[in-house]
Amino acid sequence: MVEKIKVKLGQGKDYDISVGSGIIKDINIIIQPLKLGDSIFIITDSKVAKLYLDKLVSILKKGNYKEIRTGIIPDGEKYKNFDSYKNLLGKLVEYNKKPNKIFIINLGGGVIGDLGGFVAHTFKRGTKYVQIPTTLLAFVDSGIGGKVGIDFNDTKNIVGGFCQPAVVIGDIDFLETLDKKEIQSALAEVVKYGVIHSEKLLNFLGENIEKVFNFDKDVLLKIVTESYKIKADIVRQDEFDTKGIRVSLNYGHTIGHAIEAASKYRYKHGQAVAVGILCANDIAVKLGLLKKEVADKIENIILKIGLPDKITGCNINNIMKHFWSDKKFITGKNRFVFIKDIGRVIIKEDIDEKLIREIIRKRISKNNLYK
Ligand SMILES: NC(=O)c1ccc[n+]([C@@H]2O[C@H](COP(=O)([O-])OP(=O)(O)OC[C@H]3O[C@@H](n4cnc5c(N)ncnc54)[C@H](O)[C@@H]3O)[C@@H](O)[C@H]2O)c1
């Protein structure tokens, strides 16, 4: 069964997210009515290519396109860079010498979605692209919303833009080959959606964590679909992150990003965000905004997933250095997304640095709790 979620942006930018099990076999039926072009350029990474590229190409071949070419980059965040971008553009410029109308398919996780989306955004001042997420993070977070870009000179996502896909095709069968650590890390974002927007989703996740790790398709479909609906609704209201609505997606990320960077990315994004969520809640409890029992409930779910509640090997001064370079601090003051309760977000600025340091320090452990 296919579930369709509409991302409504207006100005001809609306697009569908199709979610289901085994739906990749229907890709031609999904994309051909969109008239994206007659020639395809698939962008993927080497690991995903080994697993799924042949299968995708053989299905696409039944769609009678003029030509299908591929751009494969090595897998990993360090390849979301200018060299990969240049390499892919080089291939596209060559491809473009033929009188074809090219569109792009991004097959992969968040790295491919961001990089391929940026290529699409800039090639010929905008080329249509199809997003096929293959990691849980790309399903629930990076695969939709249109934020595209690359890292540059060791700064994450510093070069980029907004460019919405023409369609997202989410076949959860891709997730079967994903490492447990990747699933675990992405679940931090699902916790985030649950906490900021849907107690139902949070409770469902809390009750079904084992089933997620056992690849129960019904449970995964529900989690992915609910997350999509929440993100789609937030993106619809604040596409360019300028109205103070999309910023709620930053819950747990203010300290999370600082931990991720201070650990030199030893912590996966979701692991750092998990600790960031706990720190944000600790601060909110200290400020009298949030009841301790609600913070405890969230902490229990994070622990049940197997995400860390403490960090190791990070120095507080280093974390604070990265904290202060947050792109979202617009007026020189820090800015946090807190919750007053589940589903009730509140943005606060200028939180006392002493308090922030005290809270983070309590979450730094000398034991190696997470390997
Ligand atoms: N644009 C956004 O809104 C947004 C939001 C959140 C994160 N991001 C970005 O997403 C990136 C992280 O994404 P990610 O966690 O998906 O990382 P990733 O794309 O590097 O994928 C993680 C690993 O899983 C492998 N992989 C992918 N699909 C697989 C599959 N089906 N089976 C087995 N292995 C598979 C990849 O080859 C890679 O080694 C970061 O660069 C981050 O900045 C973007």
The ligand as a MOL file (V3000), in Angstrom:
LIG
                    3D

  0  0  0     0  0            999 V3000
M  V30 BEGIN CTAB
M  V30 COUNTS 44 48 0 0 0
M  V30 BEGIN ATOM
M  V30 1 N 18.6900 18.9940 4.4480 0
M  V30 2 C 18.2230 18.7780 5.6420 0
M  V30 3 O 17.1590 19.2930 6.0250 0
M  V30 4 C 18.9820 17.8870 6.5720 0
M  V30 5 C 18.4240 17.5060 7.7990 0
M  V30 6 C 19.1400 16.6320 8.6120 0
M  V30 7 C 20.3900 16.1580 8.1900 0
M  V30 8 N 20.9020 16.5540 7.0090 0 CHG=1
M  V30 9 C 22.1980 16.0510 6.5390 0
M  V30 10 O 22.0940 14.6380 6.3740 0
M  V30 11 C 23.4070 14.0770 6.4600 0
M  V30 12 C 23.3490 12.8120 7.2790 0
M  V30 13 O 22.4790 11.9110 6.6360 0
M  V30 14 P 22.5690 10.3300 6.8870 0
M  V30 15 O 22.5970 10.0800 8.3380 0
M  V30 16 O 21.5170 9.7140 6.0510 0 CHG=-1
M  V30 17 O 24.0360 9.9770 6.3740 0
M  V30 18 P 24.6290 9.3130 5.0480 0
M  V30 19 O 23.9420 9.7840 3.8370 0
M  V30 20 O 26.0910 9.4850 5.1150 0
M  V30 21 O 24.2900 7.7620 5.2530 0
M  V30 22 C 24.8750 7.0720 6.3250 0
M  V30 23 C 25.5640 5.7970 5.8480 0
M  V30 24 O 24.5690 4.8400 5.4830 0
M  V30 25 C 24.8550 4.3020 4.1900 0
M  V30 26 N 23.5760 3.9140 3.6130 0
M  V30 27 C 22.6480 4.7130 3.0540 0
M  V30 28 N 21.5520 4.0130 2.7660 0
M  V30 29 C 21.8010 2.7330 3.1180 0
M  V30 30 C 21.0390 1.5300 3.0840 0
M  V30 31 N 19.7790 1.5140 2.6550 0
M  V30 32 N 21.6110 0.3910 3.5390 0
M  V30 33 C 22.8870 0.4040 4.0380 0
M  V30 34 N 23.6370 1.5150 4.1170 0
M  V30 35 C 23.1020 2.6570 3.6620 0
M  V30 36 C 25.5810 5.4080 3.4820 0
M  V30 37 O 26.3380 4.8950 2.4150 0
M  V30 38 C 26.4360 5.9760 4.6150 0
M  V30 39 O 27.5860 5.1700 4.7650 0
M  V30 40 C 24.3000 15.1480 7.0440 0
M  V30 41 O 25.1400 15.6440 6.0530 0
M  V30 42 C 23.3240 16.2380 7.5040 0
M  V30 43 O 23.8950 17.5220 7.4340 0
M  V30 44 C 20.2200 17.3980 6.1940 0
M  V30 END ATOM
M  V30 BEGIN BOND
M  V30 1 1 1 2
M  V30 2 2 2 3
M  V30 3 1 2 4
M  V30 4 1 4 5
M  V30 5 2 4 44
M  V30 6 2 5 6
M  V30 7 1 6 7
M  V30 8 2 7 8
M  V30 9 1 8 9
M  V30 10 1 8 44
M  V30 11 1 9 10
M  V30 12 1 9 42
M  V30 13 1 10 11
M  V30 14 1 11 12
M  V30 15 1 11 40
M  V30 16 1 12 13
M  V30 17 1 13 14
M  V30 18 2 14 15
M  V30 19 1 14 16
M  V30 20 1 14 17
M  V30 21 1 17 18
M  V30 22 2 18 19
M  V30 23 1 18 20
M  V30 24 1 18 21
M  V30 25 1 21 22
M  V30 26 1 22 23
M  V30 27 1 23 24
M  V30 28 1 23 38
M  V30 29 1 24 25
M  V30 30 1 25 26
M  V30 31 1 25 36
M  V30 32 1 26 27
M  V30 33 1 26 35
M  V30 34 2 27 28
M  V30 35 1 28 29
M  V30 36 1 29 30
M  V30 37 2 29 35
M  V30 38 1 30 31
M  V30 39 2 30 32
M  V30 40 1 32 33
M  V30 41 2 33 34
M  V30 42 1 34 35
M  V30 43 1 36 37
M  V30 44 1 36 38
M  V30 45 1 38 39
M  V30 46 1 40 41
M  V30 47 1 40 42
M  V30 48 1 42 43
M  V30 END BOND
M  V30 END CTAB
M  END
